[in-house]
Amino acid sequence: MKALHNLLLKLHFDGWSNREITDYLNSHNIKPRRAKVWTVFNVGMGIKKLKKRYDREISKDDVDASISVSSVTALLADEP
């Protein structure tokens, strides 16, 4: 599944339209998970969800997990 995700994003970032990606996947007999063939809508929603997922993963990495909730609460309480 990871390979399919990488392929979708690579084609998208290379400038392919959703129609071109759909035609490529169907012509190479790459099947979607829950349907018989790819549609433009499936490709578009897949790309949208993958982008959202990667944005969440990146934002998780930016959070400092070593900070405790009580210390943040104390800092916020001290602000005027």
Summary of the structure (lengths in Angstrom):
residues: 80
radius of gyration: 19.8
end to end distance: 50.2
largest distance: 62.8
contacts: 156
relative contact order: 0.10
helix: 69%
strand: 0%
